């Protein structure tokens, strides 16, 4: 049975503390259009609905079906985003957790909120690839801004801090791995 996707969009947006404007910007539509969709006042194209779902960290299928009709297939990958309470970010694990893996890959979305909050990811060696937004990085008194398409390798010997100081949504792929890879 097809459910009310407008109500689901509003509930997800509120759960993530996103404004209509933030969701609209992330999905590439206007805030008023998102509001009309949430209230069921207009029709919406599948492509717009898919962009909104992606911005909220869910599949478009989730928005269409009621809980009893939606089949969640379990796999070795997480099928949902994790939203730590009272933190301005959420993430999805893209790598599997089977076996003794040294590489963990995440899809991270950093929300605009406190511009002095640093993401807790700088304690290990890692790699970041920017998908969207402007990420401010500081280390050893230096400051750099990463843009869409930029990438950065960092090691655990230097303390890095990652900030959202530009007020927009930031999305990037983050990979972390142990300093010493096992011998092959």
C-alpha positions as a Python dict, from the first residue, in 0.01 Angstrom:
ca = {
    (1, 'X'): (0, 0, 0),
    (2, 'X'): (137, 339, -97),
    (3, 'X'): (180, 564, 206),
    (4, 'X'): (190, 938, 257),
    (5, 'X'): (542, 1034, 152),
    (6, 'X'): (486, 1398, 252),
    (7, 'X'): (444, 1303, 618),
    (8, 'X'): (751, 1079, 602),
    (9, 'X'): (959, 1358, 448),
    (10, 'X'): (853, 1600, 723),
    (11, 'X'): (925, 1344, 998),
    (12, 'X'): (1271, 1264, 857),
    (13, 'X'): (1354, 1632, 807),
    (14, 'X'): (1251, 1716, 1164),
    (15, 'X'): (1443, 1418, 1303),
    (16, 'X'): (1757, 1550, 1133),
    (17, 'X'): (1687, 1908, 1251),
    (18, 'X'): (1684, 2031, 891),
    (19, 'X'): (1491, 2339, 785),
    (20, 'X'): (1280, 2345, 470),
    (21, 'X'): (1549, 2563, 311),
    (22, 'X'): (1830, 2320, 401),
    (23, 'X'): (1643, 2022, 260),
    (24, 'X'): (1545, 2218, -50),
    (25, 'X'): (1905, 2324, -110),
    (26, 'X'): (2035, 1970, -56),
    (27, 'X'): (1775, 1827, -296),
    (28, 'X'): (1797, 2105, -554),
    (29, 'X'): (1438, 2226, -511),
    (30, 'X'): (1281, 2528, -341),
    (31, 'X'): (1182, 2533, 26),
    (32, 'X'): (823, 2621, -70),
    (33, 'X'): (809, 2316, -299),
    (34, 'X'): (928, 2092, -13),
    (35, 'X'): (661, 2248, 211),
    (36, 'X'): (389, 2181, -48),
    (37, 'X'): (506, 1820, -86),
    (38, 'X'): (504, 1768, 291),
    (39, 'X'): (147, 1902, 312),
    (40, 'X'): (29, 1698, 12),
    (41, 'X'): (-64, 2009, -187),
    (42, 'X'): (117, 1923, -509),
    (43, 'X'): (236, 1634, -716),
    (44, 'X'): (606, 1556, -729),
    (45, 'X'): (821, 1400, -997),
    (46, 'X'): (1003, 1079, -919),
    (47, 'X'): (1338, 1248, -983),
    (48, 'X'): (1261, 1526, -731),
    (49, 'X'): (1138, 1270, -480),
    (50, 'X'): (1457, 1065, -531),
    (51, 'X'): (1672, 1375, -467),
    (52, 'X'): (1476, 1455, -150),
    (53, 'X'): (1507, 1093, -31),
    (54, 'X'): (1881, 1096, -100),
    (55, 'X'): (1920, 1423, 91),
    (56, 'X'): (1739, 1263, 386),
    (57, 'X'): (1951, 947, 372),
    (58, 'X'): (1676, 704, 274),
    (59, 'X'): (1578, 522, -43),
    (60, 'X'): (1293, 659, -251),
    (61, 'X'): (1113, 327, -195),
    (62, 'X'): (1103, 399, 178),
    (63, 'X'): (896, 711, 109),
    (64, 'X'): (640, 523, -101),
    (65, 'X'): (548, 228, 117),
    (66, 'X'): (401, 180, 462),
    (67, 'X'): (603, -22, 713),
    (68, 'X'): (413, -345, 659),
    (69, 'X'): (470, -342, 284),
    (70, 'X'): (834, -233, 272),
    (71, 'X'): (1081, -521, 264),
    (72, 'X'): (1419, -442, 410),
    (73, 'X'): (1675, -685, 272),
    (74, 'X'): (1955, -749, 517),
    (75, 'X'): (2305, -758, 376),
    (76, 'X'): (2660, -717, 492),
    (77, 'X'): (2627, -343, 429),
    (78, 'X'): (2426, -113, 649),
    (79, 'X'): (2112, -3, 471),
    (80, 'X'): (2050, 311, 674),
    (81, 'X'): (2217, 624, 796),
    (82, 'X'): (2330, 656, 1156),
    (83, 'X'): (2245, 985, 1323),
    (84, 'X'): (2432, 1032, 1652),
    (85, 'X'): (2208, 1222, 1897),
    (86, 'X'): (2272, 1598, 1919),
    (87, 'X'): (2552, 1584, 1660),
    (88, 'X'): (2552, 1788, 1336),
    (89, 'X'): (2630, 1493, 1109),
    (90, 'X'): (2506, 1155, 998),
    (91, 'X'): (2675, 876, 809),
    (92, 'X'): (2630, 546, 629),
    (93, 'X'): (2883, 263, 635),
    (94, 'X'): (2963, 169, 274),
    (95, 'X'): (3210, -113, 346),
    (96, 'X'): (3109, -449, 482),
    (97, 'X'): (3192, -562, 833),
    (98, 'X'): (3266, -926, 761),
    (99, 'X'): (3604, -1067, 854),
    (100, 'X'): (3904, -875, 979),
    (101, 'X'): (3877, -565, 762),
    (102, 'X'): (4132, -285, 783),
    (103, 'X'): (3941, -45, 560),
    (104, 'X'): (3615, 123, 661),
    (105, 'X'): (3437, 350, 414),
    (106, 'X'): (3163, 599, 511),
    (107, 'X'): (2930, 837, 332),
    (108, 'X'): (2923, 1137, 570),
    (109, 'X'): (2686, 1434, 565),
    (110, 'X'): (2790, 1729, 782),
    (111, 'X'): (2497, 1959, 860),
    (112, 'X'): (2524, 2336, 905),
    (113, 'X'): (2496, 2408, 1277),
    (114, 'X'): (2780, 2498, 1512),
    (115, 'X'): (3069, 2623, 1298),
    (116, 'X'): (3321, 2533, 1570),
    (117, 'X'): (3216, 2167, 1595),
    (118, 'X'): (3490, 1938, 1463),
    (119, 'X'): (3397, 1598, 1322),
    (120, 'X'): (3548, 1317, 1532),
    (121, 'X'): (3746, 1157, 1250),
    (122, 'X'): (4100, 1287, 1272),
    (123, 'X'): (4258, 1034, 1508),
    (124, 'X'): (4357, 770, 1249),
    (125, 'X'): (4501, 759, 904),
    (126, 'X'): (4232, 827, 649),
    (127, 'X'): (4118, 961, 316),
    (128, 'X'): (3842, 1209, 227),
    (129, 'X'): (3683, 1267, -113),
    (130, 'X'): (3451, 1569, -134),
    (131, 'X'): (3112, 1521, -299),
    (132, 'X'): (2939, 1847, -202),
    (133, 'X'): (2999, 2164, -2),
    (134, 'X'): (3302, 2334, 150),
    (135, 'X'): (3490, 2153, 429),
    (136, 'X'): (3736, 2354, 640),
    (137, 'X'): (4037, 2156, 763),
    (138, 'X'): (4291, 2272, 1022),
    (139, 'X'): (4623, 2113, 1122),
    (140, 'X'): (4943, 2250, 1281),
    (141, 'X'): (4807, 2606, 1267),
    (142, 'X'): (4729, 2575, 895),
    (143, 'X'): (4380, 2602, 745),
    (144, 'X'): (4258, 2478, 409),
    (145, 'X'): (3917, 2454, 240),
    (146, 'X'): (3819, 2145, 43),
    (147, 'X'): (3576, 2177, -249),
    (148, 'X'): (3373, 1932, -459),
    (149, 'X'): (3614, 1685, -622),
    (150, 'X'): (3902, 1754, -381),
    (151, 'X'): (4061, 1469, -189),
    (152, 'X'): (4294, 1447, 110),
    (153, 'X'): (4501, 1172, 266),
    (154, 'X'): (4590, 1229, 631),
    (155, 'X'): (4781, 1021, 882),
    (156, 'X'): (4737, 978, 1253),
    (157, 'X'): (5063, 1154, 1343),
    (158, 'X'): (4909, 1501, 1296),
    (159, 'X'): (4591, 1628, 1462),
    (160, 'X'): (4340, 1728, 1196),
    (161, 'X'): (4010, 1904, 1263),
    (162, 'X'): (3719, 1919, 1021),
    (163, 'X'): (3467, 2207, 1034),
    (164, 'X'): (3152, 2322, 854),
    (165, 'X'): (3209, 2698, 861),
    (166, 'X'): (3022, 2786, 542),
    (167, 'X'): (2664, 2723, 655),
    (168, 'X'): (2579, 2472, 382),
    (169, 'X'): (2539, 2097, 369),
    (170, 'X'): (2867, 1906, 324),
    (171, 'X'): (2884, 1552, 186),
    (172, 'X'): (3198, 1342, 146),
    (173, 'X'): (3333, 989, 136),
    (174, 'X'): (3558, 910, 431),
    (175, 'X'): (3782, 603, 438),
    (176, 'X'): (3987, 507, 741),
    (177, 'X'): (4232, 225, 788),
    (178, 'X'): (4489, 96, 1032),
    (179, 'X'): (4835, 248, 1014),
    (180, 'X'): (4989, -94, 954),
    (181, 'X'): (4833, -308, 686),
    (182, 'X'): (4870, -685, 738),
    (183, 'X'): (5141, -864, 546),
    (184, 'X'): (5012, -1049, 243),
}
